Every structure is written in C-alpha cells, then in structure tokens.
Amino acid sequence: MRTGYFYSLIFALFTSVSIAAVAAPATPTESLKAPHSIEVSAAPEHAKLDLNDADAATLQKELSGVGEAKAKAIVTYRETNGPFASIDELLEVKGIGKAILDRNREKLEVN
C-alpha cells in the first residue's frame, strides 16, 4: 500500500514539473533582443506615372484595371487629341471609367 502511495506522489511530482516546464515562457535568445537604436529611413516614394510620356506597356503594367487594350486606347487618344491637360481627361478614353480613374488617381500625373 505504501509503495502505491509513494509512486502516486512521484507521478504527481513529475507531472507537475513537466507541465511547468512546458508552460514556462521561453527565455529569449540574444538574436531576438531588440536593438538599442533603430535606424529609420524614409520609404522611397514611387514616382508618379506621367500620362503624356508613358507607353502602352508601362500603362498596362503600372495601372490597376488597365489591360493591353485600354493601354493602347490611352496612347491612341493621346496621339489623336494631343497631350492630356488633366488626369480627369482620361475619362474621355473609351473603356476608362470613374472607378478605374479613382483607383489609379494617386499614381498618375500630367506634365
């Protein structure tokens, strides 16, 4: 009887120790410590895309919702009607609607 009681106590002790070891927070290693000083560099701003200089491939790549046909339509409109006077003039291009213009307004400029 004493042996069974003794083994139960040992089992409880080992169980408690193993649970405590698993639940204990890991000690941070040297590589995880925060540096004493942090260098902050400004994120490079992406240059805006000029509607009057960009070719069809660049327009297609940089503008959201503009595929090959719409990019070619922008270039054709520019060649036919002259340079864009404002970004809003892009609405005159067939296939370019208000939603596409609003999505890309921050990426565009007219020089």
CORGI-V500339 format. One line per field, one symbol per residue. psi: psi as a letter, one per 20 degrees, with the letter a starting at -180 (. if undefined). Layout:
BEGIN
psi=???
END
This chain:
BEGIN
psi=ghgggghgggghghggghghhhiqqqpqrhiiqqqhqpppqpppqpqqpphihqrhgggghhppjoagghghhgggghhgjrqphrhhihiippioahggghhjgiiqrp.
END
